[in-house]
């Protein structure tokens, strides 16, 4: 899985939030010049620090997270590549503005559970025209064997142009002034970081992200691309929108987690979420402190899912993040989340609470 997120902290609370994290780290007696969440999840003392940081930050800040299932994201890239109307004459342009259709097509690839998905990723990330051609041909064979002739025919329509398409995309990446890694499968997360702040935060925000060599140029590219020009809102058929000409996203900067405690607070939260998701999907036991540490961020998504599932009984829930994943993945994760939360809530007080 991919995940990005953190805490939305009011400007007037930033100093106290930074002191809070430093105090909790000192009290934890965890060793290391820099406490990394990926190490803290491995032992009880570290897990306790993650829980305490989540508890205390939740009192003064708002959690935000966006999660992407890697395999489902790959299947979305398959749809984008093979069903691109600029190169595939069987695909009408109107399909590109129908996210429900695009996700259902990604689900068709996903449910094959084929090794061709990973082989596509290799061809996609290396811009290898011959490898991509071979992958497309094998998908045609795969769907013909499965009796999905309509899907096989749609992919077959791109075979005459797929090598040319990949060569063009490779040249654009190398010589078009685009940042390295722009073909990254993390792109949905980068896009959503800005769109969440722009569309759902009630006040302007300065985004401060961890210094990450592979992602920093991509974040800057999207920030510069979408903040320029007059404010516009592009709405898709299902109501989801992309906003340009930022009003709420005021600035973008990067900070070292060694020097900035709030970056570490975000890292702690993401580590807890990643640990919970991995353990849940692998059907492994989940320590209660990991559940409690992940609860603010996963809970925001879960509440939004529940309110969408039961619009008559529940009021709309302001989104605190999102998830891009297959229905199977989402169902398994949040059924386990619900069960684990019930366990820890029951063990921390009377059942009626």
PLY file of the C-alpha trace (Angstrom):
ply
format ascii 1.0
element vertex 353
property float x
property float y
property float z
element edge 352
property int vertex1
property int vertex2
end_header
0.00 0.00 0.00
0.90 3.65 -0.40
-0.14 6.23 2.18
0.43 9.91 2.81
-1.04 12.20 5.42
-0.46 13.76 8.79
-2.05 16.34 11.04
-3.74 19.65 10.27
-2.55 22.03 12.98
-3.73 25.61 13.48
-0.88 28.13 13.18
-1.34 29.29 16.76
-1.00 25.69 18.01
2.13 24.71 16.09
4.64 25.59 18.80
2.74 23.76 21.52
2.26 20.74 19.24
6.00 20.58 18.53
6.80 20.78 22.26
4.25 18.04 22.92
5.92 15.60 20.53
9.37 16.35 21.96
8.09 15.77 25.50
6.45 12.46 24.60
9.63 11.28 22.86
11.73 12.17 25.92
9.31 10.41 28.28
9.19 7.27 26.12
12.85 6.41 26.70
13.00 5.03 23.17
16.53 5.00 21.81
17.84 6.76 18.69
18.87 10.18 17.47
15.74 10.17 15.28
12.70 8.11 16.23
11.26 6.56 13.09
7.75 5.17 13.09
8.83 2.14 11.06
11.12 1.13 13.95
8.71 2.07 16.76
5.97 -0.28 15.54
8.28 -3.25 16.21
8.30 -3.09 20.01
5.89 -2.39 22.86
7.60 0.79 24.09
7.55 2.26 20.60
3.92 1.27 20.07
3.03 3.02 23.32
4.72 6.20 22.07
2.71 6.04 18.83
-0.52 5.67 20.81
0.29 8.56 23.15
1.29 10.81 20.23
-1.98 9.96 18.47
-4.03 10.57 21.62
-2.49 13.94 22.36
-2.29 15.23 18.79
-5.94 14.30 18.33
-6.85 16.86 21.00
-5.30 19.80 19.14
-5.15 18.75 15.47
-7.22 17.11 12.73
-6.02 13.83 11.16
-5.77 13.51 7.39
-4.70 10.53 5.28
-5.03 9.10 1.78
-4.41 5.39 1.19
-3.85 3.57 -2.09
-3.80 -0.19 -2.58
-0.79 -0.75 -4.83
-2.30 -3.60 -6.86
-5.52 -1.72 -7.56
-3.52 1.36 -8.52
-1.59 -0.76 -11.00
-4.88 -1.94 -12.51
-5.94 1.68 -12.87
-2.73 2.33 -14.80
-3.57 -0.63 -17.03
-6.88 1.03 -17.89
-5.22 4.41 -18.46
-2.64 2.85 -20.79
-4.62 0.32 -22.80
-7.86 2.31 -22.97
-6.39 5.70 -23.88
-8.68 7.12 -26.62
-5.73 9.05 -28.09
-4.24 5.70 -29.15
-7.09 3.20 -28.94
-9.82 3.82 -31.56
-12.28 1.56 -29.74
-12.45 3.92 -26.73
-14.69 7.03 -26.82
-13.38 10.15 -25.11
-16.49 10.33 -22.91
-15.27 7.30 -20.97
-12.39 9.30 -19.53
-14.79 11.45 -17.48
-16.67 8.46 -16.06
-14.72 7.37 -12.94
-17.22 4.65 -12.07
-16.60 2.99 -15.43
-12.83 3.38 -15.12
-12.85 1.82 -11.65
-15.06 -1.05 -12.80
-12.63 -1.74 -15.65
-9.71 -1.64 -13.21
-11.63 -4.15 -11.09
-11.85 -6.54 -14.07
-8.04 -6.57 -14.33
-7.72 -6.83 -10.54
-9.94 -9.89 -10.25
-7.80 -11.88 -12.67
-5.10 -11.98 -9.95
-2.69 -12.46 -12.84
1.10 -12.07 -12.74
0.60 -9.95 -15.87
-0.27 -7.07 -13.52
3.26 -7.00 -12.10
4.74 -7.54 -15.57
2.78 -4.50 -16.78
4.29 -2.45 -13.92
7.78 -3.38 -15.05
7.05 -2.34 -18.65
5.29 0.84 -17.53
8.03 2.06 -15.23
10.83 1.27 -17.68
9.03 2.65 -20.78
9.86 -0.59 -22.58
7.79 -0.66 -25.82
8.48 -4.31 -26.67
7.71 -5.47 -23.14
4.49 -3.46 -23.12
3.47 -4.87 -26.52
4.03 -8.40 -25.26
2.09 -7.67 -22.07
-0.89 -6.32 -24.05
-0.90 -9.38 -26.29
-0.86 -11.66 -23.27
-3.81 -9.79 -21.75
-5.77 -10.39 -24.96
-5.07 -14.10 -24.59
-5.92 -14.01 -20.88
-9.37 -12.50 -21.42
-10.15 -14.69 -24.41
-9.46 -17.78 -22.28
-11.73 -16.35 -19.59
-14.56 -15.75 -22.08
-14.30 -11.94 -21.78
-14.28 -11.29 -25.52
-15.38 -7.64 -25.21
-12.42 -6.88 -22.95
-10.02 -8.80 -25.17
-11.24 -6.86 -28.21
-10.79 -3.50 -26.47
-7.17 -4.33 -25.67
-6.61 -5.77 -29.14
-7.55 -2.39 -30.61
-4.52 -0.78 -28.97
-1.97 -3.35 -30.21
-1.09 -1.48 -33.46
-0.16 1.69 -31.53
0.94 0.59 -28.06
4.67 0.58 -28.83
4.46 4.05 -30.39
2.46 5.25 -27.36
5.06 4.05 -24.87
7.93 5.52 -26.91
6.20 8.92 -26.96
5.60 8.81 -23.22
9.22 7.82 -22.60
10.51 10.73 -24.71
8.16 13.15 -22.94
9.46 11.99 -19.59
13.11 12.29 -20.63
13.03 15.51 -22.61
9.92 17.42 -21.64
11.19 19.04 -18.47
9.02 16.75 -16.35
10.28 15.73 -12.91
11.85 12.34 -12.47
9.32 9.80 -11.23
6.24 11.54 -12.64
5.04 8.11 -13.80
5.11 7.03 -10.15
2.24 4.94 -8.87
2.13 7.35 -5.93
0.58 10.05 -8.12
-2.98 9.61 -6.80
-1.65 10.40 -3.32
0.25 13.50 -4.46
-2.84 14.77 -6.25
-5.12 14.11 -3.26
-2.87 15.85 -0.73
-3.50 19.16 -2.48
-7.13 18.49 -3.38
-8.04 17.54 0.20
-6.67 20.79 1.59
-8.16 22.88 -1.21
-11.64 21.39 -1.08
-12.17 20.39 2.54
-10.11 22.58 4.87
-12.14 25.50 6.25
-9.11 27.81 6.25
-5.93 28.38 4.19
-3.08 25.97 4.92
0.68 25.80 4.51
1.62 22.24 3.52
4.88 21.07 5.10
6.04 17.66 3.86
8.88 15.39 4.82
11.98 15.75 2.67
11.80 12.83 0.25
14.19 12.91 -2.70
11.96 10.81 -4.97
8.69 12.67 -4.29
9.75 16.27 -3.63
10.04 17.28 -7.33
6.66 15.67 -8.05
4.98 17.58 -5.22
6.51 20.83 -6.46
5.44 20.08 -10.03
1.78 19.53 -9.07
1.77 22.52 -6.73
3.08 24.86 -9.42
0.81 23.32 -12.08
-2.47 23.66 -10.19
-1.97 26.86 -8.20
-1.51 29.07 -11.27
-4.41 30.56 -13.21
-7.92 31.52 -12.14
-9.82 29.23 -9.75
-11.67 26.51 -11.67
-13.56 23.38 -10.69
-13.67 20.35 -13.01
-16.48 18.01 -11.96
-16.66 14.36 -13.04
-19.86 12.40 -13.57
-19.87 11.01 -10.04
-19.53 14.45 -8.48
-15.84 14.26 -7.62
-13.93 17.35 -8.60
-10.45 18.68 -9.27
-9.85 22.30 -8.29
-7.17 24.53 -9.81
-6.10 28.06 -8.97
-5.58 27.21 -5.32
-7.12 29.43 -2.66
-6.65 27.23 0.42
-3.27 25.69 -0.42
-1.19 28.71 0.48
2.33 27.30 0.29
4.39 24.12 -0.03
7.64 23.49 1.80
9.73 20.56 2.98
11.35 19.92 6.33
13.70 17.36 7.85
12.07 14.95 10.26
15.18 15.23 12.42
14.55 18.93 13.00
10.74 19.20 12.73
8.71 17.35 15.42
5.44 17.68 13.47
6.98 15.76 10.58
7.77 13.01 13.08
4.18 13.16 14.37
2.96 12.55 10.83
5.48 9.72 10.42
4.26 8.12 13.67
0.65 8.20 12.47
1.47 6.79 9.04
3.61 4.03 10.56
0.73 2.99 12.82
-1.69 2.94 9.89
0.68 0.94 7.68
1.29 -1.54 10.48
-2.43 -1.95 11.18
-3.29 -2.41 7.49
-0.52 -4.97 6.93
-1.44 -7.01 10.00
-5.17 -6.82 9.22
-4.85 -7.95 5.61
-2.49 -10.78 6.60
-4.93 -11.95 9.32
-2.31 -11.45 12.04
-2.88 -10.29 15.65
-2.85 -6.51 16.09
-1.46 -4.94 19.29
-4.01 -2.69 20.98
-1.62 0.28 20.93
-1.31 -0.02 17.14
-5.10 0.00 16.82
-5.41 3.06 19.06
-2.58 4.87 17.27
-4.15 4.24 13.86
-7.71 4.95 14.97
-7.91 8.73 14.31
-6.75 8.41 10.70
-8.51 5.16 9.74
-11.54 6.18 11.76
-12.07 9.31 9.68
-12.26 7.23 6.51
-14.48 4.61 8.18
-16.98 7.23 9.36
-17.18 8.68 5.86
-17.74 5.19 4.40
-20.50 4.45 6.91
-22.30 7.75 6.30
-22.18 7.12 2.53
-23.53 3.58 3.00
-26.41 4.77 5.22
-27.40 8.25 3.98
-30.89 8.03 5.48
-29.72 7.12 8.98
-26.42 9.02 9.23
-25.57 12.65 8.57
-22.86 13.38 5.97
-19.38 13.15 7.45
-16.77 15.70 6.48
-14.01 13.75 4.73
-10.72 13.49 6.59
-9.01 11.55 3.81
-9.75 8.83 1.34
-8.90 5.41 -0.01
-8.33 4.11 -3.53
-8.61 0.33 -3.42
-10.66 -2.64 -4.54
-13.97 -3.35 -2.74
-12.49 -6.61 -1.41
-9.51 -4.79 0.11
-11.65 -2.06 1.67
-14.19 -4.52 3.08
-11.57 -6.75 4.68
-9.63 -3.84 6.14
-12.53 -2.00 7.69
-14.34 -5.09 8.96
-11.13 -5.90 10.86
-10.82 -2.25 11.93
-14.35 -2.29 13.33
-13.67 -5.51 15.25
-10.35 -4.30 16.67
-11.81 -0.96 17.74
-14.62 -2.76 19.57
-12.00 -4.81 21.42
-9.93 -1.86 22.59
-12.93 0.32 23.42
-14.34 -2.50 25.52
-11.04 -3.00 27.34
-10.65 0.71 28.15
-13.94 1.29 29.92
-17.57 0.20 30.49
-19.34 -1.28 27.49
-21.88 1.55 27.37
-19.09 4.00 26.62
0 1
1 2
2 3
3 4
4 5
5 6
6 7
7 8
8 9
9 10
10 11
11 12
12 13
13 14
14 15
15 16
16 17
17 18
18 19
19 20
20 21
21 22
22 23
23 24
24 25
25 26
26 27
27 28
28 29
29 30
30 31
31 32
32 33
33 34
34 35
35 36
36 37
37 38
38 39
39 40
40 41
41 42
42 43
43 44
44 45
45 46
46 47
47 48
48 49
49 50
50 51
51 52
52 53
53 54
54 55
55 56
56 57
57 58
58 59
59 60
60 61
61 62
62 63
63 64
64 65
65 66
66 67
67 68
68 69
69 70
70 71
71 72
72 73
73 74
74 75
75 76
76 77
77 78
78 79
79 80
80 81
81 82
82 83
83 84
84 85
85 86
86 87
87 88
88 89
89 90
90 91
91 92
92 93
93 94
94 95
95 96
96 97
97 98
98 99
99 100
100 101
101 102
102 103
103 104
104 105
105 106
106 107
107 108
108 109
109 110
110 111
111 112
112 113
113 114
114 115
115 116
116 117
117 118
118 119
119 120
120 121
121 122
122 123
123 124
124 125
125 126
126 127
127 128
128 129
129 130
130 131
131 132
132 133
133 134
134 135
135 136
136 137
137 138
138 139
139 140
140 141
141 142
142 143
143 144
144 145
145 146
146 147
147 148
148 149
149 150
150 151
151 152
152 153
153 154
154 155
155 156
156 157
157 158
158 159
159 160
160 161
161 162
162 163
163 164
164 165
165 166
166 167
167 168
168 169
169 170
170 171
171 172
172 173
173 174
174 175
175 176
176 177
177 178
178 179
179 180
180 181
181 182
182 183
183 184
184 185
185 186
186 187
187 188
188 189
189 190
190 191
191 192
192 193
193 194
194 195
195 196
196 197
197 198
198 199
199 200
200 201
201 202
202 203
203 204
204 205
205 206
206 207
207 208
208 209
209 210
210 211
211 212
212 213
213 214
214 215
215 216
216 217
217 218
218 219
219 220
220 221
221 222
222 223
223 224
224 225
225 226
226 227
227 228
228 229
229 230
230 231
231 232
232 233
233 234
234 235
235 236
236 237
237 238
238 239
239 240
240 241
241 242
242 243
243 244
244 245
245 246
246 247
247 248
248 249
249 250
250 251
251 252
252 253
253 254
254 255
255 256
256 257
257 258
258 259
259 260
260 261
261 262
262 263
263 264
264 265
265 266
266 267
267 268
268 269
269 270
270 271
271 272
272 273
273 274
274 275
275 276
276 277
277 278
278 279
279 280
280 281
281 282
282 283
283 284
284 285
285 286
286 287
287 288
288 289
289 290
290 291
291 292
292 293
293 294
294 295
295 296
296 297
297 298
298 299
299 300
300 301
301 302
302 303
303 304
304 305
305 306
306 307
307 308
308 309
309 310
310 311
311 312
312 313
313 314
314 315
315 316
316 317
317 318
318 319
319 320
320 321
321 322
322 323
323 324
324 325
325 326
326 327
327 328
328 329
329 330
330 331
331 332
332 333
333 334
334 335
335 336
336 337
337 338
338 339
339 340
340 341
341 342
342 343
343 344
344 345
345 346
346 347
347 348
348 349
349 350
350 351
351 352
